[in-house]
Amino acid sequence: MVLVNTDYIPGKKFEMIGMVRGSMIQSVHFGKDLVNSFKTLVGGELTSYTEMMNEARAVATKRMTEDAEALGADAVINIRYASSAVMQGAAEVMAYGTAVKFVD
């Protein structure tokens, strides 16, 4: 499966199948959330939130890819990510793009 954030793939012709997406809502452990709240007082990277968002993006991308494979796609183009806070310490990440099938 080819995944790109452009609306073309060099050297490939394709037909569009449709939009595909994957999402995940992820949270951090309460203890880590508490530690992060103290860390905001002194500054620095909130590594547990960084890890949380990286994991959520990876799962959302996997689910989007599975959605595309179910449609018989060869690639997903124009991939984008969106995120939103669901509650304190939890966020939804969505990956979406256009599934395409290669043609000769």
C-alpha positions as CSV (number, residue, x, y, z in Angstrom):
1,M,0.0,0.0,0.0
2,V,1.4,3.4,-1.1
3,L,0.6,6.2,1.3
4,V,1.4,9.8,0.3
5,N,0.3,13.3,1.3
6,T,0.4,14.6,-2.3
7,D,-2.5,14.4,-4.8
8,Y,-0.3,12.4,-7.3
9,I,2.2,9.6,-7.3
10,P,5.1,10.1,-9.8
11,G,4.8,7.7,-12.8
12,K,1.5,6.3,-11.7
13,K,-2.0,6.7,-13.3
14,F,-4.9,5.9,-11.1
15,E,-8.7,6.1,-10.7
16,M,-10.2,7.4,-7.5
17,I,-12.2,5.0,-5.4
18,G,-13.3,7.3,-2.5
19,M,-12.4,8.8,0.8
20,V,-11.0,6.5,3.5
21,R,-10.5,7.2,7.2
22,G,-9.3,5.8,10.4
23,S,-9.5,7.2,13.9
24,M,-8.5,6.5,17.5
25,I,-9.3,8.1,20.8
26,Q,-6.3,7.7,23.1
27,S,-5.7,8.7,26.7
28,V,-2.8,8.7,29.1
29,H,-2.7,7.0,32.5
30,F,-4.0,9.2,35.3
31,G,-0.6,9.2,37.0
32,K,1.1,10.4,33.9
33,D,-1.5,13.1,33.4
34,L,-0.9,14.3,37.0
35,V,2.9,14.4,36.4
36,N,2.4,16.3,33.2
37,S,0.2,18.9,34.9
38,F,3.2,19.6,37.3
39,K,5.6,19.7,34.4
40,T,3.7,22.5,32.8
41,L,4.9,24.7,35.7
42,V,8.5,24.3,34.8
43,G,8.3,23.8,31.0
44,G,9.7,21.1,28.7
45,E,8.3,18.3,26.5
46,L,5.4,16.3,27.9
47,T,6.8,13.0,26.6
48,S,3.8,10.9,27.7
49,Y,1.5,13.1,25.6
50,T,4.0,12.9,22.7
51,E,4.0,9.1,22.9
52,M,0.2,9.1,23.2
53,M,-0.2,11.2,20.0
54,N,2.4,9.1,18.1
55,E,0.6,5.9,19.0
56,A,-2.8,7.3,18.1
57,R,-1.5,8.5,14.7
58,A,0.0,5.1,14.0
59,V,-3.3,3.3,14.9
60,A,-5.4,5.8,12.9
61,T,-3.1,5.3,9.9
62,K,-3.4,1.5,10.2
63,R,-7.2,1.7,10.3
64,M,-7.3,4.1,7.3
65,T,-5.0,1.6,5.4
66,E,-7.3,-1.3,6.3
67,D,-10.3,0.8,5.1
68,A,-8.5,1.3,1.8
69,E,-7.5,-2.3,1.4
70,A,-11.2,-3.3,2.0
71,L,-12.1,-1.2,-1.1
72,G,-9.4,-2.8,-3.2
73,A,-7.2,0.3,-3.2
74,D,-3.5,0.2,-4.2
75,A,-2.7,3.6,-2.5
76,V,-4.0,6.4,-0.4
77,I,-3.2,9.9,-1.7
78,N,-3.6,13.3,-0.1
79,I,-3.4,12.0,3.5
80,R,-4.2,14.4,6.2
81,Y,-4.4,14.2,10.0
82,A,-6.7,16.0,12.4
83,S,-6.9,15.9,16.2
84,S,-9.1,17.2,18.8
85,A,-9.3,17.0,22.6
86,V,-12.1,14.8,23.8
87,M,-11.4,15.5,27.5
88,Q,-8.5,16.3,29.8
89,G,-5.7,13.9,28.9
90,A,-7.5,12.3,25.9
91,A,-7.5,13.1,22.3
92,E,-9.0,11.8,19.0
93,V,-6.7,11.5,16.0
94,M,-8.2,11.0,12.6
95,A,-6.3,10.0,9.4
96,Y,-8.0,10.5,6.1
97,G,-7.3,10.5,2.4
98,T,-8.4,9.3,-1.0
99,A,-8.2,5.7,-1.9
100,V,-7.0,5.0,-5.5
101,K,-6.6,2.1,-7.8
102,F,-3.7,2.0,-10.3
103,V,-4.5,1.7,-14.0
104,D,-2.3,0.8,-16.9
